[in-house]
């Protein structure tokens, strides 16, 4: 693997991390490429293989785990896996770009542990659990039961925030975007001393 940087954005669902990551990807000066995750879940709607996810069967996923082909992975539900293939990071570094992740908390922390000096781990924090619930309801994409599950998970995820390098509180989106841009730019431009 070459001397690229890894930028991890993690947060509870509804905190705005995907919006921030999409904004950063548009900033050409940052030279970022999005890391596409692998999953064993079935495609939804008009999702495209190798664009939205690398879609694998549970059997294929387990074989890749056994062969140590993942940088990090997690079984979210029985036979429902998500992970980052080592080849995906290598592909992006071969393009001469830095890797940006929109990833769950545990996956983000695993990457940080594997590449401590090469990784900037950012936790995006919602202003409050109540605000998070409002944002999830506004999406109108999930049932109340599913939203309540996400809220319960969010409380546990918020407890991990201090393990990240930086916490961005997303109470005002414009402010959060500027802060994220500045953090990533500073990190990318500082010399790597991980060797």
Secondary structure as UniProt FT lines:
FT   STRAND          6..11
FT   TURN            13..14
FT   HELIX           17..25
FT   HELIX           28..30
FT   STRAND          32..34
FT   STRAND          38..39
FT   TURN            45..46
FT   TURN            50..52
FT   STRAND          53..55
FT   HELIX           58..66
FT   TURN            67..68
FT   STRAND          70..77
FT   TURN            78..79
FT   STRAND          80..85
FT   HELIX           86..94
FT   TURN            95..96
FT   STRAND          98..102
FT   HELIX           105..114
FT   TURN            115..118
FT   STRAND          119..126
FT   HELIX           129..139
FT   HELIX           144..158
FT   TURN            159..160
FT   HELIX           161..163
FT   STRAND          166..170
FT   HELIX           173..189
//
